[in-house]
Amino acid sequence: MDIYVIKIPSDIDKNFKIFLLNKGVPKISFYYYCKWLRYYLDRCKKYNFQQSDQKSVSQFINKLQEKNQTLEQQKQASYSISLYYELMRFSSIETKGVSRKKEEIKSTKQEEPNLVHYKWKKLYINLKEEIKIRHYSPKTLKSLSDWPFKIISV
């Protein structure tokens, strides 16, 4: 069945998966969210629907109902598409120059410091996870990750 469905462009697929992760979608569900998005984009292309038109989403969900998809699957598909549109809105803002250039973003990515002691490494990993959960800036991780070294040196 998936043979005839379009493939999501790799850059959109990558950004969509990162966006799913940031929205708290479990990694185990990524396949299904991407599947619904592929089916939706395929349907829009096949029937010449405007992706920006809300009717296309409702028609897609109606088609899922006709194909006896469960209510839970319909909700998941609808949420997947809404996340896609949210990502596209964010991306369009990004392309208008509101966000930083790719080089600047790459330079702010924090690499794990070389932590010798297991407890410090565990503390760093917990700190990194907590900062991701709270959607703090990468700079916050950088400044907070220096504290264990300052404590050790005292």
C-alpha positions as CSV (number, residue, x, y, z in Angstrom):
1,M,0.0,0.0,0.0
2,D,2.8,2.4,0.8
3,I,4.4,1.8,-2.6
4,Y,2.3,4.5,-4.3
5,V,2.4,7.1,-1.6
6,I,4.7,10.0,-2.1
7,K,7.8,10.3,0.0
8,I,8.2,13.3,2.3
9,P,11.2,15.4,1.3
10,S,14.2,14.6,3.6
11,D,14.5,18.1,5.0
12,I,10.8,18.2,5.9
13,D,10.9,14.7,7.3
14,K,13.9,15.5,9.5
15,N,12.4,18.8,10.7
16,F,9.0,17.1,11.3
17,K,10.6,14.4,13.4
18,I,12.5,17.0,15.5
19,F,9.3,18.9,15.9
20,L,7.5,15.8,17.0
21,L,10.2,15.2,19.6
22,N,9.9,18.7,20.9
23,K,6.2,18.4,21.1
24,G,6.6,15.3,23.3
25,V,5.4,12.7,20.8
26,P,7.0,9.3,21.8
27,K,9.6,8.1,19.3
28,I,7.7,4.9,18.9
29,S,4.8,6.8,17.3
30,F,6.9,8.7,14.8
31,Y,6.3,6.2,12.1
32,Y,2.5,6.6,12.4
33,Y,2.7,10.4,12.5
34,C,4.9,10.4,9.4
35,K,2.6,7.9,7.7
36,W,-0.5,10.1,8.2
37,L,1.4,13.1,6.9
38,R,2.5,11.1,3.8
39,Y,-1.0,10.0,3.2
40,Y,-2.4,13.5,3.6
41,L,0.2,15.1,1.3
42,D,-0.3,12.3,-1.2
43,R,-4.1,12.9,-1.2
44,C,-3.6,16.6,-1.6
45,K,-1.4,16.0,-4.6
46,K,-3.6,13.3,-6.1
47,Y,-6.8,15.4,-6.0
48,N,-5.2,18.8,-6.4
49,F,-6.2,20.1,-3.0
50,Q,-4.6,23.2,-1.6
51,Q,-2.7,22.1,1.5
52,S,-3.4,25.5,3.0
53,D,-7.2,24.9,2.7
54,Q,-8.8,23.6,5.9
55,K,-11.3,21.7,3.7
56,S,-8.5,19.4,2.6
57,V,-7.9,18.3,6.2
58,S,-11.6,17.6,6.8
59,Q,-11.9,15.7,3.5
60,F,-8.9,13.6,4.5
61,I,-10.4,12.8,7.9
62,N,-13.7,11.9,6.2
63,K,-11.8,9.6,3.9
64,L,-10.2,7.9,6.9
65,Q,-13.7,7.4,8.3
66,E,-14.9,5.8,5.1
67,K,-11.9,3.5,5.3
68,N,-13.0,2.4,8.8
69,Q,-10.1,3.9,10.6
70,T,-10.6,4.1,14.4
71,L,-11.4,7.4,16.1
72,E,-8.0,7.2,17.7
73,Q,-6.3,6.9,14.4
74,Q,-8.3,9.8,13.0
75,K,-7.3,11.9,16.0
76,Q,-3.7,10.9,15.5
77,A,-3.8,11.8,11.8
78,S,-5.5,15.1,12.5
79,Y,-2.9,16.0,15.2
80,S,-0.1,14.9,12.9
81,I,-1.3,17.3,10.2
82,S,-1.9,20.1,12.6
83,L,1.8,19.7,13.8
84,Y,2.9,19.8,10.2
85,Y,1.1,23.1,9.6
86,E,2.5,24.5,12.9
87,L,6.0,23.5,11.7
88,M,5.4,25.1,8.3
89,R,4.2,28.3,9.9
90,F,7.4,28.3,12.1
91,S,9.5,27.6,9.0
92,S,8.0,30.4,7.1
93,I,8.7,32.8,9.9
94,E,12.3,31.4,10.0
95,T,12.8,32.0,6.3
96,K,11.7,35.6,6.6
97,G,14.8,36.2,8.7
98,V,13.3,36.2,12.2
99,S,15.5,33.4,13.4
100,R,19.3,33.2,13.2
101,K,21.3,31.9,10.3
102,K,22.0,28.1,10.1
103,E,25.7,28.8,10.8
104,E,24.8,30.6,14.0
105,I,22.5,27.8,15.1
106,K,25.2,25.2,14.4
107,S,27.7,27.1,16.5
108,T,25.4,27.2,19.5
109,K,24.9,23.4,19.5
110,Q,26.4,22.1,22.7
111,E,28.8,19.2,22.7
112,E,29.0,17.1,25.8
113,P,32.0,18.1,27.8
114,N,34.6,15.5,28.6
115,L,33.4,14.4,32.0
116,V,35.8,12.0,33.7
117,H,33.7,10.9,36.7
118,Y,30.6,8.8,36.1
119,K,28.5,10.7,38.6
120,W,29.3,14.0,36.9
121,K,28.4,12.5,33.5
122,K,25.1,11.2,34.9
123,L,24.4,14.7,36.4
124,Y,25.2,16.3,33.0
125,I,22.9,13.9,31.2
126,N,20.1,14.5,33.6
127,L,20.6,18.3,33.3
128,K,20.6,18.1,29.5
129,E,17.3,16.1,29.5
130,E,15.7,18.5,31.9
131,I,16.7,21.5,29.8
132,K,15.3,19.8,26.7
133,I,12.0,19.0,28.5
134,R,11.6,22.6,29.6
135,H,12.6,23.9,26.1
136,Y,15.4,26.1,27.4
137,S,18.0,27.6,25.2
138,P,21.1,25.7,24.3
139,K,23.1,28.5,25.9
140,T,21.4,27.6,29.2
141,L,22.8,24.1,29.0
142,K,26.2,25.6,28.2
143,S,26.3,27.9,31.2
144,L,24.8,25.4,33.6
145,S,27.1,22.6,32.5
146,D,30.1,24.6,33.5
147,W,29.0,24.6,37.2
148,P,30.2,21.1,38.0
149,F,33.7,22.0,36.9
150,K,33.6,25.2,39.0
151,I,32.6,23.2,42.0
152,I,35.3,20.7,41.5
153,S,38.0,23.3,41.1
154,V,37.0,25.1,44.4
